[in-house]
């Protein structure tokens, strides 16, 4: 295509040049009636065999015009040869340039085709000038970095989830084998039943948490709508009042956006937003101490949940958003799924919100969800 375009352009230039040259010469040389001439015979050196009209002034204007015509014919012939040669040269240059320019694209394509889940560590790492292709290479490398991070996180999550699910199943099997022997009395049967029910409850809660986490990771896909944040927070707080009273924890709700039904709305997915508040308030009540407190604050710029409780190291608090990450000293003697704050982080990330987890000097946590879309 490059050669054809070059030949077409060269042909157009040659035709235009010859036509304009002939027109100019024809206007400069007086027209003289001539017999039809043979261009090739006129081109023989030393033997110009054309008709000649001496003209009124005795000059050889007919011979001169014949020579001009022979020159024009020779121009056409050599122009054709030149155009063909230029096409061949243009084709060769075009092929070399295209190979040089498209070579990096072939390298990008080959690397992208070669990379799979087992070798996500490979990168294109294109060198050379900082042009469009190198910027494309960096973009693909950045995409591979994100994919590798996601795959590694998914592998860890699957391994941890498998371990967490295996633990209650092993406990249930042990309870069945040991607690339900042939000579079991009523008390042993009752204890085994309670243990099985407790393990079943934990397994069910873990599976539900995994499903919510997977739904949050999948994205919102246009499922957002305006949600009254103050009303939703009030509903969640009312739902944990009984549990908080049994644990001796006081729950307080403060709304800086007005009463429920006021102007404080947020654009979000209602189910996931409810789960975020349920996990925050529920964790704050459960990971607490007797006579403790939980303060829930909704404002124009987000949600803040602060609670008393055991002291959490400052470097551990931000890590609690990772799946199955627990603070060993937070609630002695209790074992939880470790997915509460992970679900909160996943919901916040799906909405494009900012999550910050801090430890309090006197014990407990302060969790802030920055709602930028309010």
C-alpha positions in Angstrom: 0.0 0.0 0.0 2.9 2.3 0.8 4.4 1.6 -2.7 1.1 2.0 -4.5 0.5 5.4 -2.8 4.1 6.5 -3.6 3.7 5.5 -7.3 0.3 7.2 -7.6 1.7 10.4 -6.1 4.8 10.3 -8.3 2.6 9.7 -11.4 0.4 12.6 -10.6 3.5 14.9 -10.2 5.0 13.7 -13.5 1.8 14.1 -15.5 1.2 17.5 -14.1 4.8 18.6 -14.8 4.9 17.3 -18.3 1.5 18.7 -19.3 2.3 22.1 -17.9 5.8 22.0 -19.6 4.3 21.1 -23.0 1.7 23.8 -22.7 4.4 26.4 -21.9 6.6 25.3 -24.8 3.7 25.2 -27.2 2.9 28.8 -26.3 6.5 29.9 -26.8 7.1 28.0 -30.2 4.9 29.2 -33.2 2.6 26.4 -34.4 3.7 25.0 -37.8 1.7 22.4 -39.8 3.6 19.2 -39.7 3.2 15.7 -41.1 2.8 12.9 -38.7 6.2 12.0 -37.4 7.8 8.9 -36.0 9.2 9.8 -32.6 11.7 7.0 -32.5 13.2 7.9 -35.9 13.6 11.5 -34.8 15.5 10.3 -31.8 18.3 8.8 -33.8 21.5 10.8 -33.2 22.6 12.9 -36.2 19.5 12.0 -38.3 16.5 14.1 -37.4 14.0 12.7 -40.0 11.1 15.1 -39.6 9.2 17.2 -42.0 10.5 20.7 -42.1 8.8 23.9 -42.9 11.3 26.7 -43.1 8.7 29.2 -42.2 8.4 32.8 -43.3 11.5 33.9 -41.6 13.7 31.0 -42.8 14.1 29.5 -39.4 13.7 25.8 -38.7 10.7 26.1 -36.4 9.3 22.8 -37.6 12.4 20.9 -36.6 12.6 22.6 -33.2 9.0 21.6 -32.5 9.6 18.0 -33.6 12.6 17.9 -31.2 10.4 19.2 -28.4 7.9 16.5 -29.0 10.6 13.8 -29.0 11.9 15.1 -25.7 8.3 15.0 -24.3 7.9 11.4 -25.4 11.3 10.5 -23.8 10.1 12.2 -20.6 7.0 10.1 -20.5 9.0 6.9 -21.0 11.7 7.6 -18.5 9.0 9.0 -16.1 7.3 5.6 -16.2 10.6 3.8 -15.5 11.2 6.3 -12.6 7.8 5.8 -11.2 8.2 2.0 -11.2 11.6 2.3 -9.6 10.3 4.7 -7.0 7.5 2.2 -6.2 10.0 -0.6 -5.7 12.2 1.6 -3.5 9.2 2.9 -1.6 7.9 -0.7 -1.0 11.3 -1.7 0.4 11.6 1.4 2.7 8.0 1.0 3.8 8.5 -2.6 4.7 11.7 -1.9 6.7 10.1 1.0 8.5 6.9 -0.9 9.3 8.9 -3.8 10.6 10.9 -1.5 12.8 7.8 0.4 14.0 5.6 -2.7 14.5 8.3 -4.9 16.0 7.5 -3.6 19.6 3.8 -4.4 19.0 4.8 -8.0 18.0 6.8 -8.2 21.3 3.8 -6.9 23.3 1.5 -9.4 21.6 3.9 -12.3 22.1 4.4 -11.5 25.8 0.7 -11.0 26.4 -0.1 -14.4 24.7 2.6 -16.1 26.8 1.6 -14.8 30.2 -0.9 -17.0 32.2 -1.8 -17.4 35.8 1.4 -19.4 36.4 3.8 -16.7 35.1 2.1 -13.4 35.9 5.5 -12.1 37.2 6.7 -11.6 33.6 6.6 -8.1 32.2 7.1 -6.5 28.7 9.6 -3.9 29.9 9.9 -2.3 26.5 12.9 0.0 26.1 13.6 2.7 23.6 12.3 6.2 23.2 9.4 7.4 25.3 6.8 7.1 22.5 3.2 5.8 22.3 4.3 2.2 22.1 6.5 2.5 25.3 3.6 4.1 27.1 1.3 1.3 25.9 3.9 -1.2 27.3 3.9 0.5 30.6 0.2 0.5 30.7 0.1 -3.2 30.0 2.8 -3.8 32.7 0.7 -1.8 35.2 -2.3 -4.0 34.3 -0.2 -7.1 34.9 0.9 -5.8 38.3 -2.7 -5.3 39.3 -3.7 -8.8 38.0 -0.8 -10.4 39.8 -1.8 -8.7 43.1 -5.4 -9.8 42.6 -4.4 -13.4 41.8 -2.1 -13.6 44.8 -4.8 -12.1 47.0 -7.3 -14.6 45.6 -4.9 -17.5 46.2 -4.3 -16.5 49.8 -8.0 -16.0 50.3 -8.9 -19.4 49.0 -6.2 -21.1 51.1 -7.3 -19.2 54.2 -11.0 -19.9 53.5 -10.3 -23.6 53.1 -8.4 -23.7 56.4 -11.2 -21.8 58.2 -13.9 -24.2 56.8 -11.8 -27.2 57.6 -11.5 -26.3 61.3 -15.3 -26.5 62.2 -15.7 -29.6 60.1 -12.8 -31.3 62.0 -14.4 -30.2 65.3 -17.8 -31.6 64.3 -16.2 -34.9 63.2 -14.4 -35.2 66.5 -17.5 -34.4 68.5 -19.4 -37.1 66.6 -16.6 -39.7 67.1 -15.9 -38.9 70.8 -19.2 -37.5 72.1 -21.5 -40.1 70.5 -19.9 -43.3 71.6 -22.0 -46.4 72.4 -22.2 -45.8 76.1 -23.0 -42.0 75.9 -25.3 -40.8 78.6 -27.8 -37.9 78.3 -25.4 -35.3 79.5 -22.8 -36.2 76.9 -25.4 -36.2 74.2 -26.5 -32.8 75.3 -23.0 -31.4 75.3 -22.3 -32.9 71.9 -25.4 -31.5 70.5 -24.6 -28.0 71.8 -21.1 -28.3 70.3 -22.4 -29.3 66.9 -24.9 -26.5 66.9 -22.3 -24.0 67.8 -19.9 -25.2 65.1 -22.8 -25.3 62.6 -23.6 -21.7 63.5 -20.0 -20.6 62.9 -19.8 -22.4 59.6 -23.0 -20.9 58.4 -21.8 -17.4 59.5 -18.5 -18.0 57.7 -20.2 -19.1 54.5 -22.6 -16.1 54.6 -19.6 -13.8 55.1 -17.8 -15.3 52.2 -20.8 -14.8 49.9 -21.1 -11.2 50.9 -17.4 -10.6 50.4 -17.6 -12.2 46.9 -20.6 -10.0 46.1 -18.8 -6.9 47.1 -15.7 -7.9 45.1 -17.8 -8.4 42.0 -18.7 -4.7 41.9 -21.9 -2.7 41.9 -22.8 -2.8 38.2 -25.2 0.1 38.3 -27.1 -1.2 41.4 -26.7 2.0 43.4 -29.4 4.3 44.5 -29.9 7.0 47.1 -30.0 5.6 50.6 -30.9 7.6 53.8 -27.8 7.0 55.8 -29.2 8.4 59.1 -32.3 6.2 58.8 -30.2 3.1 58.0 -27.8 3.7 60.8 -30.7 4.2 63.2 -32.2 0.9 62.1 -28.9 -1.0 62.5 -28.3 0.5 66.0 -31.9 -0.5 67.1 -31.1 -4.0 65.9 -28.1 -4.5 68.2 -29.7 -2.8 71.2 -30.6 -6.2 72.8 -27.2 -7.7 72.2 -25.4 -4.6 73.5 -27.5 -4.6 76.7 -26.6 -8.2 77.4 -22.9 -7.4 77.0 -23.2 -4.2 79.1 -22.3 -1.9 76.2 -23.9 1.4 75.6 -24.6 2.3 71.9 -25.0 5.9 71.0 -26.0 7.2 67.5 -25.2 10.8 66.5 -26.4 12.1 63.1 -24.9 15.3 61.8 -27.0 15.1 58.7 -30.3 15.6 60.5 -32.9 13.1 61.7 -33.9 10.0 59.8 -35.6 11.0 56.6 -33.5 14.2 56.4 -31.2 15.4 53.6 -28.3 13.1 54.5 -28.4 10.6 51.7 -25.6 8.6 50.0 -25.4 6.9 46.7 -24.8 3.2 47.3 -26.1 -0.4 47.0 -28.6 -0.7 49.9 -27.8 -4.4 50.9 -24.1 -3.9 50.9 -24.3 -0.6 52.7 -26.5 -2.2 55.4 -24.0 -5.0 55.7 -21.2 -2.5 56.2 -23.0 -0.8 59.1 -24.0 -4.1 60.6 -20.4 -5.3 60.6 -19.0 -2.1 62.0 -21.6 -1.8 64.8 -21.7 -5.5 65.5 -17.9 -5.8 65.7 -17.8 -2.7 68.0 -20.3 -4.3 70.4 -18.8 -7.8 70.3 -15.1 -6.7 70.6 -15.8 -4.7 73.7 -15.5 -4.8 77.4 -18.2 -4.6 80.2 -19.5 -1.1 80.7 -18.0 -0.1 77.4 -19.4 2.2 74.7 -20.0 2.3 71.0 -20.4 5.7 69.3 -21.9 5.8 65.8 -21.7 9.1 63.9 -23.1 9.8 60.5 -22.1 13.0 58.8 -22.0 14.6 55.4 -18.6 13.2 54.6 -19.0 9.7 56.0 -19.5 7.3 58.9 -17.4 7.0 62.1 -17.7 4.1 64.5 -15.7 4.3 67.7 -15.7 1.8 70.5 -14.0 0.9 73.7 -12.4 -2.4 74.2 -9.0 -4.2 74.6 -5.9 -2.3 73.5 -5.0 -3.0 69.9 -1.4 -2.3 68.7 -1.2 0.7 66.4 0.5 -1.3 63.7 -2.0 -4.1 63.9 -5.2 -2.1 63.5 -4.8 -1.2 59.8 -4.1 -4.9 59.0 -7.5 -6.0 60.5 -9.2 -5.4 57.1 -7.4 -8.3 55.6 -9.4 -11.6 55.3 -9.1 -13.8 58.4 -6.8 -11.3 60.1 -7.5 -11.3 63.9 -5.9 -9.5 66.9 -5.0 -12.4 69.2 -5.4 -10.3 72.4 -8.5 -8.4 71.3 -11.1 -10.8 72.7 -9.5 -13.6 74.7 -11.3 -16.9 74.5 -13.4 -16.1 71.4 -12.9 -17.2 67.9 -14.5 -15.4 64.9 -14.3 -15.7 61.2 -12.1 -12.7 60.8 -14.1 -11.4 57.8 -16.0 -8.5 59.5 -13.7 -5.7 58.6 -12.7 -7.4 55.4 -16.3 -7.1 54.2 -16.4 -3.5 55.3 -13.2 -2.8 53.3 -14.6 -4.6 50.2 -17.9 -2.7 50.3 -16.0 0.6 50.7 -13.8 -0.2 47.8 -16.7 -1.3 45.6 -18.3 2.2 46.2 -15.0 4.0 45.8 -15.0 5.2 49.4 -12.0 5.6 51.8 -11.7 3.3 54.9 -9.4 4.1 57.8 -8.9 1.9 60.9 -7.1 3.3 63.9 -6.5 2.0 67.4 -7.5 4.1 70.4 -4.9 4.8 73.2 -7.3 3.6 75.9 -8.4 0.5 74.0 -10.8 -0.2 71.1 -10.9 1.0 67.6 -11.9 4.1 65.6 -13.2 3.2 62.1 -13.9 5.9 59.6 -15.6 5.4 56.2 -15.2 8.5 54.0 -18.2 8.7 51.7 -17.0 11.0 48.9 -20.3 10.8 46.9 -22.5 12.3 49.7 
